Amino acid sequence: MGWSQSALAIYPIRAHHNFQIMNEIGNHEISDGLESRVGLTETDKELILKQCENQKATSTEEVSAFTDAYREAKKFAFTATLSQLSEEEVLSLVKDLAELTVPQTKGQYRTVPVTFRSGERGIDPALIERAMSSWAQAFAANQLSALEAYEEFEKIHPFVDGNGRVGDLVWKIATVKESGKWPEELPPDVFGGSND
C-alpha cells in the first residue's frame, strides 16, 4: 500500500517532498536480523507521514527522526517482555523515544508551561516528573489500557515538543501489550486535534 496517485495529487506541494521521504524511509533497514514483522511496512510509512503532517513536523529531519523512533518502538514492542517492564524501563523507553523523535529535547521533561488549543493549560512543569513516575508505574503494572496510557501521557504532555508523535508510539506499544498486534492506524483522536 503506497502513496496512490490520487493521494499525491491531494498534496501537490508536498507530493514530491513526501515521495522523497517515502523513499528515504524505505531505504532504512533493520540490520540485526529480527523477524519481518519488525520491519516498516508500507502502512507504517504512510502512518509516519500522516502523524508528522498532523503534528506539523514535516521537514526531512523531523520525518527521518520520527521514522527512527517508530522503528525502534516497533522493534521494542516485539522483542521486550512488555508485561514485565519496570517503572524505570517504561520511563527510559519514553525518554529515549522522545530524544529520537526530537533530538533537541535530549529526552528531558519540559520546564515551561503549555497551553493547548482548547485553552486548557497543561500540567505544571514542576509536577511532570512525579506524574510521569505514577503513569509509568501504572503502565508497568498493567493498570492502564492502551487508550488510557495514551490519553494520560498526552494530558501530562511531558516534553516541550514531540508529545503527539511519542504518544502515538506509546499507544502502539501499549496496543501490542494488549493484543500482540501492531496497530495499522493512528491513535484515537481523544483531544480533537494534534497534541504536539
PyRosetta script that sets phi, psi and omega in degrees:
from pyrosetta import init, pose_from_sequence

init()
pose = pose_from_sequence("MGWSQSALAIYPIRAHHNFQIMNEIGNHEISDGLESRVGLTETDKELILKQCENQKATSTEEVSAFTDAYREAKKFAFTATLSQLSEEEVLSLVKDLAELTVPQTKGQYRTVPVTFRSGERGIDPALIERAMSSWAQAFAANQLSALEAYEEFEKIHPFVDGNGRVGDLVWKIATVKESGKWPEELPPDVFGGSND")
pose.set_psi(1, 96.3)
pose.set_omega(1, 179.7)
pose.set_phi(2, -103.6)
pose.set_psi(2, -173.9)
pose.set_omega(2, 177.3)
pose.set_phi(3, -70.4)
pose.set_psi(3, 117.6)
pose.set_omega(3, 177.8)
pose.set_phi(4, -74.1)
pose.set_psi(4, 160.5)
pose.set_omega(4, 177.9)
pose.set_phi(5, -60.2)
pose.set_psi(5, -37.1)
pose.set_omega(5, -179.9)
pose.set_phi(6, -68.6)
pose.set_psi(6, -37.6)
pose.set_omega(6, 178.2)
pose.set_phi(7, -65.8)
pose.set_psi(7, -40.8)
pose.set_omega(7, 178.2)
pose.set_phi(8, -66.7)
pose.set_psi(8, -32.6)
pose.set_omega(8, 180.0)
pose.set_phi(9, -69.2)
pose.set_psi(9, -27.7)
pose.set_omega(9, 179.4)
pose.set_phi(10, -65.1)
pose.set_psi(10, -33.8)
pose.set_omega(10, -178.6)
pose.set_phi(11, -115.3)
pose.set_psi(11, 65.1)
pose.set_omega(11, -173.4)
pose.set_phi(12, -59.4)
pose.set_psi(12, -35.5)
pose.set_omega(12, -179.8)
pose.set_phi(13, -71.3)
pose.set_psi(13, -37.7)
pose.set_omega(13, -176.0)
pose.set_phi(14, -87.9)
pose.set_psi(14, -15.1)
pose.set_omega(14, -170.0)
pose.set_phi(15, -55.7)
pose.set_psi(15, -50.9)
pose.set_omega(15, -178.2)
pose.set_phi(16, -65.1)
pose.set_psi(16, -43.9)
pose.set_omega(16, 178.7)
pose.set_phi(17, -60.2)
pose.set_psi(17, -46.7)
pose.set_omega(17, 179.8)
pose.set_phi(18, -63.0)
pose.set_psi(18, -39.6)
pose.set_omega(18, 179.0)
pose.set_phi(19, -62.3)
pose.set_psi(19, -41.8)
pose.set_omega(19, 177.7)
pose.set_phi(20, -63.8)
pose.set_psi(20, -43.0)
pose.set_omega(20, 179.5)
pose.set_phi(21, -65.6)
pose.set_psi(21, -41.3)
pose.set_omega(21, 177.9)
pose.set_phi(22, -59.1)
pose.set_psi(22, -40.3)
pose.set_omega(22, 177.7)
pose.set_phi(23, -65.5)
pose.set_psi(23, -40.5)
pose.set_omega(23, 177.5)
pose.set_phi(24, -63.3)
pose.set_psi(24, -43.5)
pose.set_omega(24, 178.4)
pose.set_phi(25, -60.8)
pose.set_psi(25, -43.8)
pose.set_omega(25, -179.5)
pose.set_phi(26, -64.4)
pose.set_psi(26, -24.7)
pose.set_omega(26, -178.7)
pose.set_phi(27, -81.2)
pose.set_psi(27, -14.3)
pose.set_omega(27, 176.4)
pose.set_phi(28, -72.8)
pose.set_psi(28, 131.6)
pose.set_omega(28, 178.0)
pose.set_phi(29, -124.3)
pose.set_psi(29, 149.2)
pose.set_omega(29, 172.2)
pose.set_phi(30, -87.9)
pose.set_psi(30, 120.5)
pose.set_omega(30, -170.8)
pose.set_phi(31, -97.0)
pose.set_psi(31, -0.8)
pose.set_omega(31, -175.6)
pose.set_phi(32, -95.8)
pose.set_psi(32, 12.6)
pose.set_omega(32, 172.7)
pose.set_phi(33, 74.4)
pose.set_psi(33, 20.9)
pose.set_omega(33, 177.3)
pose.set_phi(34, -67.5)
pose.set_psi(34, 162.6)
pose.set_omega(34, 179.8)
pose.set_phi(35, -56.9)
pose.set_psi(35, 157.8)
pose.set_omega(35, -177.0)
pose.set_phi(36, -61.6)
pose.set_psi(36, -22.6)
pose.set_omega(36, -179.1)
pose.set_phi(37, -64.0)
pose.set_psi(37, -16.3)
pose.set_omega(37, -178.4)
pose.set_phi(38, -89.2)
pose.set_psi(38, -18.9)
pose.set_omega(38, 179.1)
pose.set_phi(39, -70.4)
pose.set_psi(39, 161.7)
pose.set_omega(39, 179.2)
pose.set_phi(40, -79.4)
pose.set_psi(40, 126.4)
pose.set_omega(40, 176.5)
pose.set_phi(41, -88.2)
pose.set_psi(41, 171.1)
pose.set_omega(41, 175.5)
pose.set_phi(42, -61.2)
pose.set_psi(42, -37.3)
pose.set_omega(42, 177.4)
pose.set_phi(43, -63.0)
pose.set_psi(43, -44.1)
pose.set_omega(43, 176.9)
pose.set_phi(44, -56.4)
pose.set_psi(44, -45.5)
pose.set_omega(44, -178.0)
pose.set_phi(45, -61.8)
pose.set_psi(45, -41.0)
pose.set_omega(45, 178.2)
pose.set_phi(46, -66.2)
pose.set_psi(46, -40.5)
pose.set_omega(46, 179.5)
pose.set_phi(47, -65.9)
pose.set_psi(47, -37.0)
pose.set_omega(47, 176.2)
pose.set_phi(48, -58.3)
pose.set_psi(48, -48.8)
pose.set_omega(48, -179.7)
pose.set_phi(49, -65.3)
pose.set_psi(49, -42.2)
pose.set_omega(49, 179.4)
pose.set_phi(50, -61.8)
pose.set_psi(50, -44.3)
pose.set_omega(50, -179.2)
pose.set_phi(51, -64.3)
pose.set_psi(51, -43.1)
pose.set_omega(51, 178.6)
pose.set_phi(52, -63.0)
pose.set_psi(52, -40.4)
pose.set_omega(52, 177.7)
pose.set_phi(53, -65.7)
pose.set_psi(53, -42.2)
pose.set_omega(53, 177.9)
pose.set_phi(54, -59.3)
pose.set_psi(54, -35.8)
pose.set_omega(54, -176.4)
pose.set_phi(55, -94.4)
pose.set_psi(55, 4.0)
pose.set_omega(55, -179.5)
pose.set_phi(56, 56.4)
pose.set_psi(56, 42.3)
pose.set_omega(56, 178.9)
pose.set_phi(57, -122.0)
pose.set_psi(57, 70.4)
pose.set_omega(57, -168.1)
pose.set_phi(58, -110.7)
pose.set_psi(58, 6.2)
pose.set_omega(58, 176.1)
pose.set_phi(59, -68.1)
pose.set_psi(59, 159.0)
pose.set_omega(59, 178.8)
pose.set_phi(60, -55.7)
pose.set_psi(60, -41.0)
pose.set_omega(60, -178.8)
pose.set_phi(61, -65.5)
pose.set_psi(61, -42.4)
pose.set_omega(61, -179.0)
pose.set_phi(62, -66.9)
pose.set_psi(62, -43.1)
pose.set_omega(62, 179.1)
pose.set_phi(63, -66.7)
pose.set_psi(63, -41.6)
pose.set_omega(63, 178.5)
pose.set_phi(64, -62.4)
pose.set_psi(64, -42.7)
pose.set_omega(64, 179.3)
pose.set_phi(65, -63.9)
pose.set_psi(65, -43.6)
pose.set_omega(65, 179.2)
pose.set_phi(66, -67.4)
pose.set_psi(66, -34.1)
pose.set_omega(66, 175.8)
pose.set_phi(67, -59.9)
pose.set_psi(67, -43.6)
pose.set_omega(67, 178.4)
pose.set_phi(68, -63.1)
pose.set_psi(68, -44.2)
pose.set_omega(68, 179.6)
pose.set_phi(69, -64.3)
pose.set_psi(69, -42.2)
pose.set_omega(69, 179.9)
pose.set_phi(70, -60.6)
pose.set_psi(70, -46.8)
pose.set_omega(70, 179.9)
pose.set_phi(71, -60.6)
pose.set_psi(71, -44.9)
pose.set_omega(71, -179.4)
pose.set_phi(72, -65.5)
pose.set_psi(72, -39.9)
pose.set_omega(72, 178.8)
pose.set_phi(73, -63.4)
pose.set_psi(73, -43.3)
pose.set_omega(73, -179.3)
pose.set_phi(74, -66.2)
pose.set_psi(74, -42.6)
pose.set_omega(74, 178.1)
pose.set_phi(75, -62.0)
pose.set_psi(75, -44.9)
pose.set_omega(75, 179.1)
pose.set_phi(76, -59.8)
pose.set_psi(76, -44.7)
pose.set_omega(76, -176.6)
pose.set_phi(77, -58.8)
pose.set_psi(77, -31.1)
pose.set_omega(77, -176.5)
pose.set_phi(78, -103.1)
pose.set_psi(78, -3.3)
pose.set_omega(78, 179.6)
pose.set_phi(79, -116.3)
pose.set_psi(79, -20.0)
pose.set_omega(79, 179.2)
pose.set_phi(80, -89.7)
pose.set_psi(80, 156.6)
pose.set_omega(80, 172.4)
pose.set_phi(81, -88.9)
pose.set_psi(81, 89.8)
pose.set_omega(81, -170.9)
pose.set_phi(82, -61.2)
pose.set_psi(82, -31.2)
pose.set_omega(82, -178.2)
pose.set_phi(83, -75.3)
pose.set_psi(83, -8.2)
pose.set_omega(83, -177.3)
pose.set_phi(84, -119.0)
pose.set_psi(84, 19.2)
pose.set_omega(84, 179.3)
pose.set_phi(85, -70.8)
pose.set_psi(85, 143.8)
pose.set_omega(85, 174.4)
pose.set_phi(86, -90.1)
pose.set_psi(86, 165.4)
pose.set_omega(86, 175.5)
pose.set_phi(87, -54.9)
pose.set_psi(87, -45.1)
pose.set_omega(87, -178.6)
pose.set_phi(88, -62.4)
pose.set_psi(88, -39.5)
pose.set_omega(88, 179.1)
pose.set_phi(89, -66.9)
pose.set_psi(89, -38.6)
pose.set_omega(89, 178.1)
pose.set_phi(90, -64.6)
pose.set_psi(90, -45.7)
pose.set_omega(90, 179.0)
pose.set_phi(91, -62.3)
pose.set_psi(91, -42.6)
pose.set_omega(91, 179.0)
pose.set_phi(92, -62.8)
pose.set_psi(92, -43.0)
pose.set_omega(92, 178.3)
pose.set_phi(93, -58.9)
pose.set_psi(93, -49.3)
pose.set_omega(93, -177.5)
pose.set_phi(94, -63.1)
pose.set_psi(94, -43.3)
pose.set_omega(94, 178.6)
pose.set_phi(95, -64.8)
pose.set_psi(95, -39.6)
pose.set_omega(95, 177.4)
pose.set_phi(96, -63.9)
pose.set_psi(96, -43.6)
pose.set_omega(96, 178.6)
pose.set_phi(97, -64.0)
pose.set_psi(97, -38.0)
pose.set_omega(97, 177.8)
pose.set_phi(98, -64.4)
pose.set_psi(98, -42.3)
pose.set_omega(98, -179.5)
pose.set_phi(99, -68.5)
pose.set_psi(99, -36.5)
pose.set_omega(99, 175.7)
pose.set_phi(100, -66.3)
pose.set_psi(100, -40.7)
pose.set_omega(100, -177.2)
pose.set_phi(101, -70.0)
pose.set_psi(101, -45.9)
pose.set_omega(101, 179.8)
pose.set_phi(102, -133.5)
pose.set_psi(102, 87.3)
pose.set_omega(102, -174.3)
pose.set_phi(103, -53.1)
pose.set_psi(103, -30.9)
pose.set_omega(103, -179.1)
pose.set_phi(104, -62.1)
pose.set_psi(104, -25.3)
pose.set_omega(104, -178.7)
pose.set_phi(105, -71.9)
pose.set_psi(105, -23.0)
pose.set_omega(105, -175.9)
pose.set_phi(106, 52.4)
pose.set_psi(106, 26.4)
pose.set_omega(106, 178.0)
pose.set_phi(107, 69.0)
pose.set_psi(107, 15.8)
pose.set_omega(107, -178.2)
pose.set_phi(108, -90.9)
pose.set_psi(108, 145.2)
pose.set_omega(108, 177.5)
pose.set_phi(109, -69.7)
pose.set_psi(109, 153.4)
pose.set_omega(109, -179.2)
pose.set_phi(110, -68.5)
pose.set_psi(110, 151.2)
pose.set_omega(110, 179.1)
pose.set_phi(111, -119.0)
pose.set_psi(111, 9.7)
pose.set_omega(111, -178.7)
pose.set_phi(112, -122.6)
pose.set_psi(112, 152.8)
pose.set_omega(112, 177.3)
pose.set_phi(113, -68.9)
pose.set_psi(113, 159.7)
pose.set_omega(113, 177.3)
pose.set_phi(114, -135.5)
pose.set_psi(114, 141.8)
pose.set_omega(114, 175.8)
pose.set_phi(115, -121.4)
pose.set_psi(115, 130.1)
pose.set_omega(115, -179.2)
pose.set_phi(116, -83.5)
pose.set_psi(116, 166.4)
pose.set_omega(116, 180.0)
pose.set_phi(117, -55.4)
pose.set_psi(117, -32.4)
pose.set_omega(117, -178.9)
pose.set_phi(118, -70.2)
pose.set_psi(118, -11.2)
pose.set_omega(118, -176.4)
pose.set_phi(119, 97.1)
pose.set_psi(119, -13.2)
pose.set_omega(119, 177.6)
pose.set_phi(120, -69.5)
pose.set_psi(120, 147.5)
pose.set_omega(120, 178.1)
pose.set_phi(121, -96.1)
pose.set_psi(121, 144.2)
pose.set_omega(121, 176.6)
pose.set_phi(122, -74.2)
pose.set_psi(122, 170.2)
pose.set_omega(122, 179.3)
pose.set_phi(123, -55.9)
pose.set_psi(123, 143.0)
pose.set_omega(123, 179.4)
pose.set_phi(124, -58.5)
pose.set_psi(124, 133.9)
pose.set_omega(124, -178.8)
pose.set_phi(125, -53.7)
pose.set_psi(125, -31.9)
pose.set_omega(125, -179.8)
pose.set_phi(126, -67.4)
pose.set_psi(126, -17.3)
pose.set_omega(126, -177.9)
pose.set_phi(127, -101.1)
pose.set_psi(127, -4.2)
pose.set_omega(127, -173.8)
pose.set_phi(128, -62.3)
pose.set_psi(128, -46.8)
pose.set_omega(128, -176.5)
pose.set_phi(129, -58.9)
pose.set_psi(129, -45.5)
pose.set_omega(129, 179.7)
pose.set_phi(130, -66.6)
pose.set_psi(130, -41.1)
pose.set_omega(130, 179.4)
pose.set_phi(131, -64.3)
pose.set_psi(131, -42.3)
pose.set_omega(131, 179.1)
pose.set_phi(132, -66.8)
pose.set_psi(132, -36.3)
pose.set_omega(132, 177.3)
pose.set_phi(133, -62.9)
pose.set_psi(133, -45.3)
pose.set_omega(133, 177.9)
pose.set_phi(134, -64.1)
pose.set_psi(134, -43.0)
pose.set_omega(134, 178.8)
pose.set_phi(135, -61.2)
pose.set_psi(135, -47.6)
pose.set_omega(135, -178.3)
pose.set_phi(136, -64.7)
pose.set_psi(136, -37.2)
pose.set_omega(136, 177.8)
pose.set_phi(137, -63.2)
pose.set_psi(137, -44.6)
pose.set_omega(137, 178.3)
pose.set_phi(138, -66.1)
pose.set_psi(138, -39.7)
pose.set_omega(138, 178.0)
pose.set_phi(139, -62.2)
pose.set_psi(139, -48.1)
pose.set_omega(139, -178.0)
pose.set_phi(140, -64.0)
pose.set_psi(140, -34.3)
pose.set_omega(140, -178.1)
pose.set_phi(141, -85.5)
pose.set_psi(141, 7.8)
pose.set_omega(141, 179.2)
pose.set_phi(142, 59.9)
pose.set_psi(142, 36.1)
pose.set_omega(142, -179.6)
pose.set_phi(143, -96.9)
pose.set_psi(143, -3.0)
pose.set_omega(143, -178.9)
pose.set_phi(144, -121.4)
pose.set_psi(144, 135.5)
pose.set_omega(144, 169.9)
pose.set_phi(145, -71.7)
pose.set_psi(145, 169.1)
pose.set_omega(145, 177.9)
pose.set_phi(146, -58.2)
pose.set_psi(146, -43.3)
pose.set_omega(146, -179.7)
pose.set_phi(147, -65.3)
pose.set_psi(147, -42.9)
pose.set_omega(147, 178.9)
pose.set_phi(148, -64.7)
pose.set_psi(148, -40.7)
pose.set_omega(148, 179.1)
pose.set_phi(149, -61.5)
pose.set_psi(149, -43.5)
pose.set_omega(149, 179.9)
pose.set_phi(150, -65.7)
pose.set_psi(150, -49.8)
pose.set_omega(150, -176.8)
pose.set_phi(151, -62.5)
pose.set_psi(151, -43.4)
pose.set_omega(151, 179.8)
pose.set_phi(152, -65.8)
pose.set_psi(152, -41.0)
pose.set_omega(152, 177.6)
pose.set_phi(153, -58.9)
pose.set_psi(153, -46.3)
pose.set_omega(153, -178.5)
pose.set_phi(154, -66.1)
pose.set_psi(154, -34.5)
pose.set_omega(154, 177.4)
pose.set_phi(155, -66.7)
pose.set_psi(155, -38.7)
pose.set_omega(155, 177.8)
pose.set_phi(156, -67.8)
pose.set_psi(156, -38.8)
pose.set_omega(156, 177.0)
pose.set_phi(157, 49.9)
pose.set_psi(157, 62.2)
pose.set_omega(157, -168.0)
pose.set_phi(158, -71.0)
pose.set_psi(158, -22.5)
pose.set_omega(158, -174.0)
pose.set_phi(159, -110.4)
pose.set_psi(159, 157.6)
pose.set_omega(159, -179.6)
pose.set_phi(160, -71.2)
pose.set_psi(160, -26.3)
pose.set_omega(160, 179.4)
pose.set_phi(161, -151.3)
pose.set_psi(161, 152.7)
pose.set_omega(161, 174.4)
pose.set_phi(162, 93.4)
pose.set_psi(162, 2.8)
pose.set_omega(162, -176.5)
pose.set_phi(163, -62.1)
pose.set_psi(163, -39.1)
pose.set_omega(163, 179.1)
pose.set_phi(164, -65.4)
pose.set_psi(164, -42.4)
pose.set_omega(164, 179.6)
pose.set_phi(165, -70.7)
pose.set_psi(165, -44.0)
pose.set_omega(165, 178.2)
pose.set_phi(166, -66.2)
pose.set_psi(166, -40.0)
pose.set_omega(166, 176.8)
pose.set_phi(167, -59.0)
pose.set_psi(167, -39.5)
pose.set_omega(167, 175.4)
pose.set_phi(168, -56.4)
pose.set_psi(168, -46.7)
pose.set_omega(168, -178.7)
pose.set_phi(169, -68.6)
pose.set_psi(169, -37.9)
pose.set_omega(169, 175.4)
pose.set_phi(170, -59.5)
pose.set_psi(170, -47.1)
pose.set_omega(170, 179.4)
pose.set_phi(171, -60.5)
pose.set_psi(171, -43.3)
pose.set_omega(171, -179.9)
pose.set_phi(172, -64.2)
pose.set_psi(172, -44.8)
pose.set_omega(172, 178.5)
pose.set_phi(173, -63.1)
pose.set_psi(173, -43.3)
pose.set_omega(173, 178.9)
pose.set_phi(174, -64.2)
pose.set_psi(174, -34.5)
pose.set_omega(174, 177.3)
pose.set_phi(175, -66.9)
pose.set_psi(175, -41.4)
pose.set_omega(175, 175.9)
pose.set_phi(176, -61.9)
pose.set_psi(176, -39.7)
pose.set_omega(176, 179.0)
pose.set_phi(177, -59.6)
pose.set_psi(177, -38.5)
pose.set_omega(177, -179.8)
pose.set_phi(178, -78.8)
pose.set_psi(178, -44.5)
pose.set_omega(178, -168.1)
pose.set_phi(179, -115.8)
pose.set_psi(179, -16.1)
pose.set_omega(179, -175.4)
pose.set_phi(180, 81.2)
pose.set_psi(180, 2.5)
pose.set_omega(180, -177.6)
pose.set_phi(181, -121.4)
pose.set_psi(181, 137.1)
pose.set_omega(181, 174.8)
pose.set_phi(182, -75.7)
pose.set_psi(182, 123.1)
pose.set_omega(182, -177.9)
pose.set_phi(183, -68.9)
pose.set_psi(183, 138.0)
pose.set_omega(183, 179.5)
pose.set_phi(184, -103.2)
pose.set_psi(184, 49.1)
pose.set_omega(184, 178.6)
pose.set_phi(185, -158.9)
pose.set_psi(185, 167.2)
pose.set_omega(185, 173.8)
pose.set_phi(186, -76.5)
pose.set_psi(186, 159.0)
pose.set_omega(186, 177.8)
pose.set_phi(187, -64.6)
pose.set_psi(187, 160.4)
pose.set_omega(187, 178.2)
pose.set_phi(188, -59.6)
pose.set_psi(188, 146.6)
pose.set_omega(188, 179.1)
pose.set_phi(189, -85.0)
pose.set_psi(189, 85.5)
pose.set_omega(189, -174.8)
pose.set_phi(190, -82.9)
pose.set_psi(190, -9.4)
pose.set_omega(190, -176.5)
pose.set_phi(191, -122.3)
pose.set_psi(191, 3.0)
pose.set_omega(191, 177.9)
pose.set_phi(192, 71.8)
pose.set_psi(192, 31.9)
pose.set_omega(192, 177.3)
pose.set_phi(193, 159.2)
pose.set_psi(193, 178.3)
pose.set_omega(193, -177.7)
pose.set_phi(194, -69.6)
pose.set_psi(194, 155.7)
pose.set_omega(194, -176.5)
pose.set_phi(195, -122.7)
pose.set_psi(195, 19.9)
pose.set_omega(195, -176.8)
pose.set_phi(196, -74.7)
pose.dump_pdb("model.pdb")
